[in-house]
Amino acid sequence: MNNLFTELENQNKQIPLAEILRPKTLEDFLGQSNVISPNSPLLNLLKTNRLFSLILWGTPGCGKTTLARLIATKTNANFIEISAVTSGVKDIKDAVDKAKEGLRSGYKTILFIDEIHRYSKTQQDALLPHLENGTLFLIGSTTENPSFQVVPALLSRLQVIRLNSIDDESMAQIIKKGFSYLATNYTPMECESGVLDFIINLARGDARYALNITENAYFASDLKDNKKFLSVKTIEEICQQRNTRYSQQEHYDCASAFQKSLRGSDADAAIYYLAKMIVAGEDPRFIARRLITCAAEDVGNADPNALNVALNAYKAVELLGLPEGRIPLAQAVIYVARAPKSNETVCAIDDAISDITSGKDFPPPMHLRDAHYKDAAKYGFGKGYIYTHSAPEVEQQFLPDELKDKKYTKG
């Protein structure tokens, strides 16, 4: 009975176009010439049948799973594929048992863990002894920076390979393969001018998404002269809105670019990164805090009002929320970006902190010490201090004796 259900299930499966067109050889693997190209280190290693454990880091749809499978094929290794979302330590133990069986038969085993960044520390630690003794080789895939998501002990046993988003030229080839497959296996098709570029722009380097759009648009299109006619309008109606790609790494990268654009007085770039963060669902209070930091750190006393503007933007965002809060945020961003810049404030305080933490931690001069209590005079505290408002022309030493000539500010 179970076999019958499995057979019926397989018959009813609708295999996505992206899976059907998944590359079968390294020669067909497009968009990663930095990793797979003639005489590339990875390809040279694979030619010698040398395996090593690695992490493939890249955006969705850039070919991480495909490359892992192709590596297994190229090296004639057993391939066990699990997802960190649905698996745990038991699945790792099962994979280890299969890998040991493979070794007895003369085969190496690759354990591929999709979205490995979702594994806990305990789950990641469970892999260590089996990589150490060579029972299996690990290929992990992740959309997040491994430096943040993979435990150091595991990371030290892996090579990290960064995959790029698929470039436009390679994406065009991939989409055209989709057109050809659909037209050959179903009804012939014709594309409106601009469809290819429109799909490339929507996909933003994600080959899986591009082929999903292609497939859905094809079957949603009307027949015209016994041909499927793909139009930009049809694709727009299907897709409606493309979510902004925004991983944890991109959260940090975008925030960094935002603050550096403000510092560099590029209001247009700062507005762009503000918009990107808003569309991605970033907490507007986080954005406002970055803005406040920049107003104090990079504008400082060159325009003290910049800090007031940034603080008011934070209050406005708390009061209004989004979408209305985008307006005072944008107003403040433009103001801070265009304001004159001075880092005197941050340099001064950091210089002073550095002196103190490096051992230059000295007490105030005797004449500046607190003299408001009964026994202060007998210790000499406050003796010789001149009230500045009574004699503004008299110069006094305020820094400790050991630092009396030190300059922290530019004034």
Summary of the structure (lengths in Angstrom):
residues: 411
radius of gyration: 31.1
end to end distance: 87.3
largest distance: 107.2
contacts: 1186
relative contact order: 0.07
helix: 55%
strand: 8%
